[in-house]
Structure formats: C-alpha cells, structure tokens
C-alpha cells in the first residue's frame, strides 16, 4: 500500500514530506518561544524553516518541486 496521497506518486517507506511554515513556534513552560513542528499525518510534517535547515543537513537526497512535478507528469495515467 502506498504511503502517498496521490496514486501516481511512489517512493520508499522511510520518506517524509516537510512543509515550511514560518509561523510554527512553540512556547515552553517558562514562556520562551522557539521554532516548532507539527505532524499533519504519518508522512507529512509542517515545520519552521530553522528546523527544516537542520533536517536538510542530515538528508541524503532533496527533491525540488520541479523534479516532483516532472516525475508525476511522465508517469502513465491508469
């Protein structure tokens, strides 16, 4: 079973989608604000750009939106 919302999309089970959201902040018990994140579903995370920056440093491969759209356009429709 695919972990993707779109039938034509595919990939490995360990991939996640990260959506940048500059408004993602969390307040700790002392009232201090820091960058935050929130899971939308099991494979999608909304995160502040500072958190995304750290994730990018440890990633093996990044896909641009152009690459994703080109891949989806090249797959046959069933």
C-alpha atoms as one frame of an Amber mdcrd trajectory, in Angstrom:
protein
   0.000   0.000   0.000   1.327   3.418  -0.956   2.110   5.941   1.766   1.406
   8.789  -0.637  -1.812  10.703  -1.037  -1.561  10.651  -4.834  -1.911   7.324
  -6.642   0.866   8.085  -9.148   3.454   9.013  -6.508   5.885   6.428  -5.231
   8.991   6.160  -3.101  10.440   4.321  -0.159   8.704   3.789   3.177  11.188
   5.997   5.050  10.473   9.193   3.087   8.588  12.102   4.626   7.284  15.379
   3.231   8.187  18.564   5.109   6.173  21.742   4.581   7.820  25.041   5.525
   5.730  27.271   7.768   7.344  30.428   9.202   4.568  30.737  11.786   5.417
  27.418  13.505   6.572  28.403  17.001   6.046  26.697  20.351   6.105  28.146
  23.848   7.826  26.192  26.616   6.851  26.091  30.282   8.979  29.184  31.017
   7.231  31.240  28.328  10.130  31.122  25.836   9.301  30.818  22.143  11.257
  28.503  19.824  10.846  27.057  16.313   8.367  24.190  16.249   6.851  21.472
  14.114   3.605  19.520  13.825   2.802  16.192  12.168  -0.074  16.518   9.699
  -0.155  12.767   9.103   2.317   9.895   9.470   4.366  11.031   6.438   3.904
  14.825   6.450   5.389  17.391   8.828   4.832  21.148   8.958   7.925  22.839
  10.401   9.605  26.189  10.969  12.434  26.919   8.446  15.099  26.608  11.175
  14.040  23.014  11.829  13.997  22.282   8.099  17.546  23.625   7.826  18.721
  21.049  10.373  16.821  18.262   8.589  18.432  19.191   5.260  21.925  18.871
   6.741  21.261  15.175   7.516  19.328  14.238   4.375  20.604  12.028   1.559
  18.525  13.490  -1.258  16.378  16.588  -1.728  13.730  16.858  -4.414  12.725
  20.185  -5.907   9.081  20.832  -6.740  10.044  20.919 -10.446  11.523  17.402
 -10.193   8.440  16.065  -8.440   6.059  17.581 -10.988   8.163  16.338 -13.916
   8.150  12.814 -12.465   4.388  12.865 -11.955   3.808  14.153 -15.483   5.963
  11.411 -17.005   4.078   8.540 -15.346   1.216   6.985 -17.319  -2.297   7.556
 -16.004  -4.227   4.351 -15.238
